Amino acid sequence: MNLSSRNVTYSTVGDYQLPNLTLNQPRKPLGKYGRLRRTYLKDHRPVLYN
């Protein structure tokens, strides 16, 4: 595998080098059941919500 042919940039955080990644997917609005699930998680399961 030729790693030099990839166009990946890295930033140094402490002692680690992390890749600078971005998502190219547009955000879709949540539907009715997605909003209900988010509200349930926020109220009853805060660890899963975060």
KAMOTA-V794870 format. One record per backbone hydrogen bond with DSSP energy under -1.0 kcal/mol. CO is the residue of the C=O (numbers start at 1). NH is the residue of the N-H. If there is no record, write none. Layout:
co->CO nh->NH
co->CO nh->NH
This chain:
co->3 nh->6
co->9 nh->20
co->11 nh->18
co->13 nh->16
co->16 nh->13
co->18 nh->11
co->19 nh->21
co->31 nh->35
co->32 nh->36
co->33 nh->37
co->34 nh->38
co->35 nh->39
co->36 nh->40
co->37 nh->41
co->38 nh->42
co->39 nh->43
co->40 nh->44
co->41 nh->45
co->45 nh->49
co->46 nh->50
